[in-house]
Amino acid sequence: MALCATLLLATLLQGPLVGLLDAPTVRTGATVFVAICVQALPFLVLGTLLSGVLAAWVSPAVLRRVLPTRPALAVPVAGAAGLVLPGCECASVPVARRLIGQGVPEAAACAFLLAAPAINPVVLVATAVAFPDHPEMVGARLLGSAATAVGVGWLLTRVGRPGWIPARLRHPPPDDGTPRWAVFSETVRHDVVDAGGFLVLGGLAAAAFTVLVPRSWVDGLAGHVVLAVAVMALLAVLLALCSEADAFVAASLSALPLLPRLVFLVVGPAVDVKLVALQAGTFGRAFALRFAPLTFVVAVSCAVLAGLLVFGGTG
Amino acid sequence: MTRDTQHVLLVLVGGVLIKIVLDGSYLRYVRPWSATPVLVVGVVLVAVALVALVRDLRGRSPSTGDHGHDHHPEGRAGPAAWLLVLPVLALLLVVLPALGSGALAGFGARAAPTVATPADEPLPPGEAPALGLLDVVSRTSADPHGPVTEREITVTGFVAPSVATGAGGADGPDLARLVISCCAADASAVRLHLADPSGRLAGVVPGGAEGDRWVTIRGRVVAGTGTPADGHVPTLSVTAWWPIATPDPVYEY
């Protein structure tokens, strides 16, 4: 009913809405917004499909056998699992949520959440293609992102509190005789509805920043490495690019040294406005408000250290 | 949001994804390889919504990890789910155009990264072969006196105000195209300066409110341009041009 009313109202207001799009900035922002939705929805649904498979066919007992019992060991193992899942950040959120539902320790699920979009083969190949003159960028990105995932995971085993994630997320689907395919279908449907709206919210924010952030932010930063690192870390959060595309954007900012661009590549897949919205919707606001700043600080530190180590300087 | 509304909304989202692939408009937003994933996901969304609808009608209760959880009883979704209406409206009612010169104002103004090209890469055969702007810029970046400067070429783009910075006699506007590597959110610009030694460019001005002005231009790259000195924007000395409709796909990749 309410949906009908919304659609009817929008149809009636179509004229003024289209008129609003006459402004080039609004039109560009609207197109960027739709592009983010069209690009990210398939990855989100891929994540919910994996989540559905986990819910329907992978019992908590199986996961317990695969993962080490000690969280401190489970964190790097879960992080390494991210190496083989060719998804981007939108896909890993529903999967991590379902891992928690199937009894995986939160710290390990979060290590997977951070590792999967950052260090999978597709992203590493894209990075190599985007930086043909600097192959060391691939190793630096792998190192920085892996350190971020494991570092945040280990920190969570020390400082994490059970109350950060709602208890309802920790229960696998009840075995009430529902056929497995129906559990699968309902999990996919439910996860898309739950997360989709937040993905759209994140897409709105990212589109707005994409048209509003002036290029002058990155011009003239070349001589100021510390400032450049700060600006690029902030840009990674605001622009919320897919991890498959961010290397090309970093490559296009060729006036900057390698170190700030590496920070952009390590921070982006770990924390950005789209991801924070998705995580708030999936794991609850209490979790997202703590996880985002923690991840941001760890990611910037790991990226700077990895860069200094691999480039032997600011690059 | 009630379960029934969720089902209708998912059918709408899935349906709109299927529609933009079938009518080709998805190329305004993402790269060609996205056709299959977008189509498959559209079908999946419609399918899971229909499965849930049928099972609800037959009185089978939903079963997920959140079964009976506290704050959304009876399978209701939070208010954020309503935001899924936005992309549906944007794609169904307000058919959004592809990015064009409007994107050159913001972050999209930065130059696209060049692709690795051997300095002596020969041009395609034929008279005035058609090259992408990114290809031209990559070739001059590899060698500003290379094969690309030795023959006439044909290039396509929209007319944009000049950002001429260096030498090369760029007295005309720029020819620009947007390059996307994943979706339109990461678009960046690739440009050529247009030099007009024989006065043929009268009427080649940037498009106004009615939309971008797309042209195909024949000419020769001025040797020694497209270097760091001019911001990797080569100069093309124009010998002929003709207007064209917006190309499909509208971006370079």
Chai-1 contact restraints between the chains, C-beta under 6 A:
chainA,res_idxA,chainB,res_idxB,connection_type,confidence,min_distance_angstrom,max_distance_angstrom,comment,restraint_id
A,L3,B,T5,contact,1.0,0.0,6.0,A-B,restraint_1
A,L3,B,V8,contact,1.0,0.0,6.0,A-B,restraint_2
A,T6,B,V85,contact,1.0,0.0,6.0,A-B,restraint_3
A,A10,B,L89,contact,1.0,0.0,6.0,A-B,restraint_4
A,A10,B,L93,contact,1.0,0.0,6.0,A-B,restraint_5
A,Q14,B,L93,contact,1.0,0.0,6.0,A-B,restraint_6
A,L17,B,V94,contact,1.0,0.0,6.0,A-B,restraint_7
A,V18,B,V94,contact,1.0,0.0,6.0,A-B,restraint_8
A,P24,B,G102,contact,1.0,0.0,6.0,A-B,restraint_9
A,R27,B,G102,contact,1.0,0.0,6.0,A-B,restraint_10
A,T28,B,G102,contact,1.0,0.0,6.0,A-B,restraint_11
A,T28,B,A103,contact,1.0,0.0,6.0,A-B,restraint_12
A,A30,B,L96,contact,1.0,0.0,6.0,A-B,restraint_13
A,T31,B,L96,contact,1.0,0.0,6.0,A-B,restraint_14
A,T31,B,L99,contact,1.0,0.0,6.0,A-B,restraint_15
A,T31,B,A184,contact,1.0,0.0,6.0,A-B,restraint_16
A,V32,B,A184,contact,1.0,0.0,6.0,A-B,restraint_17
A,V32,B,A185,contact,1.0,0.0,6.0,A-B,restraint_18
A,V34,B,Y29,contact,1.0,0.0,6.0,A-B,restraint_19
A,V34,B,P87,contact,1.0,0.0,6.0,A-B,restraint_20
A,V34,B,A90,contact,1.0,0.0,6.0,A-B,restraint_21
A,V34,B,L96,contact,1.0,0.0,6.0,A-B,restraint_22
A,A35,B,Y29,contact,1.0,0.0,6.0,A-B,restraint_23
A,A35,B,C183,contact,1.0,0.0,6.0,A-B,restraint_24
A,A35,B,A184,contact,1.0,0.0,6.0,A-B,restraint_25
A,A35,B,A185,contact,1.0,0.0,6.0,A-B,restraint_26
A,I36,B,A185,contact,1.0,0.0,6.0,A-B,restraint_27
A,C37,B,P87,contact,1.0,0.0,6.0,A-B,restraint_28
A,V38,B,Y29,contact,1.0,0.0,6.0,A-B,restraint_29
A,V38,B,V30,contact,1.0,0.0,6.0,A-B,restraint_30
A,Q39,B,V30,contact,1.0,0.0,6.0,A-B,restraint_31
A,Q39,B,C183,contact,1.0,0.0,6.0,A-B,restraint_32
A,P42,B,P37,contact,1.0,0.0,6.0,A-B,restraint_33
A,P42,B,V38,contact,1.0,0.0,6.0,A-B,restraint_34
A,P42,B,V41,contact,1.0,0.0,6.0,A-B,restraint_35
A,V45,B,V41,contact,1.0,0.0,6.0,A-B,restraint_36
A,V45,B,V44,contact,1.0,0.0,6.0,A-B,restraint_37
A,G101,B,G65,contact,1.0,0.0,6.0,A-B,restraint_38
A,P132,B,A116,contact,1.0,0.0,6.0,A-B,restraint_39
A,R168,B,D66,contact,1.0,0.0,6.0,A-B,restraint_40
A,R168,B,H69,contact,1.0,0.0,6.0,A-B,restraint_41
A,H171,B,G65,contact,1.0,0.0,6.0,A-B,restraint_42
A,P172,B,G65,contact,1.0,0.0,6.0,A-B,restraint_43
A,P173,B,S63,contact,1.0,0.0,6.0,A-B,restraint_44
A,P173,B,T64,contact,1.0,0.0,6.0,A-B,restraint_45
A,P173,B,G65,contact,1.0,0.0,6.0,A-B,restraint_46
A,P174,B,H67,contact,1.0,0.0,6.0,A-B,restraint_47
A,T178,B,S63,contact,1.0,0.0,6.0,A-B,restraint_48
A,V183,B,S63,contact,1.0,0.0,6.0,A-B,restraint_49
A,S185,B,V48,contact,1.0,0.0,6.0,A-B,restraint_50
A,S185,B,V51,contact,1.0,0.0,6.0,A-B,restraint_51
A,E186,B,P62,contact,1.0,0.0,6.0,A-B,restraint_52
A,E186,B,S63,contact,1.0,0.0,6.0,A-B,restraint_53
A,E186,B,T64,contact,1.0,0.0,6.0,A-B,restraint_54
A,T187,B,T64,contact,1.0,0.0,6.0,A-B,restraint_55
A,V188,B,V48,contact,1.0,0.0,6.0,A-B,restraint_56
A,R189,B,V48,contact,1.0,0.0,6.0,A-B,restraint_57
A,R189,B,A52,contact,1.0,0.0,6.0,A-B,restraint_58
A,H190,B,T64,contact,1.0,0.0,6.0,A-B,restraint_59
A,V193,B,Q6,contact,1.0,0.0,6.0,A-B,restraint_60
A,V193,B,A77,contact,1.0,0.0,6.0,A-B,restraint_61
A,V193,B,A81,contact,1.0,0.0,6.0,A-B,restraint_62
A,G196,B,L84,contact,1.0,0.0,6.0,A-B,restraint_63
A,G197,B,A80,contact,1.0,0.0,6.0,A-B,restraint_64
A,G197,B,A81,contact,1.0,0.0,6.0,A-B,restraint_65
A,G197,B,L83,contact,1.0,0.0,6.0,A-B,restraint_66
A,G197,B,L84,contact,1.0,0.0,6.0,A-B,restraint_67
A,F198,B,A80,contact,1.0,0.0,6.0,A-B,restraint_68
A,V200,B,L83,contact,1.0,0.0,6.0,A-B,restraint_69
A,V200,B,L84,contact,1.0,0.0,6.0,A-B,restraint_70
A,V200,B,L86,contact,1.0,0.0,6.0,A-B,restraint_71
A,L201,B,L83,contact,1.0,0.0,6.0,A-B,restraint_72
A,T210,B,F107,contact,1.0,0.0,6.0,A-B,restraint_73
A,T210,B,A185,contact,1.0,0.0,6.0,A-B,restraint_74
A,V211,B,G106,contact,1.0,0.0,6.0,A-B,restraint_75
A,V213,B,F107,contact,1.0,0.0,6.0,A-B,restraint_76
A,R215,B,F107,contact,1.0,0.0,6.0,A-B,restraint_77
A,R215,B,A109,contact,1.0,0.0,6.0,A-B,restraint_78
A,R215,B,R110,contact,1.0,0.0,6.0,A-B,restraint_79
A,L241,B,D186,contact,1.0,0.0,6.0,A-B,restraint_80
A,C242,B,C182,contact,1.0,0.0,6.0,A-B,restraint_81
A,E244,B,C182,contact,1.0,0.0,6.0,A-B,restraint_82
A,A245,B,S181,contact,1.0,0.0,6.0,A-B,restraint_83
A,A245,B,C182,contact,1.0,0.0,6.0,A-B,restraint_84
A,A245,B,D186,contact,1.0,0.0,6.0,A-B,restraint_85
A,F248,B,P113,contact,1.0,0.0,6.0,A-B,restraint_86
A,F248,B,S181,contact,1.0,0.0,6.0,A-B,restraint_87
A,V249,B,D186,contact,1.0,0.0,6.0,A-B,restraint_88
A,A251,B,P113,contact,1.0,0.0,6.0,A-B,restraint_89
A,S252,B,R110,contact,1.0,0.0,6.0,A-B,restraint_90
A,S252,B,A112,contact,1.0,0.0,6.0,A-B,restraint_91
A,S252,B,P113,contact,1.0,0.0,6.0,A-B,restraint_92
A,S252,B,S188,contact,1.0,0.0,6.0,A-B,restraint_93
A,G281,B,A80,contact,1.0,0.0,6.0,A-B,restraint_94
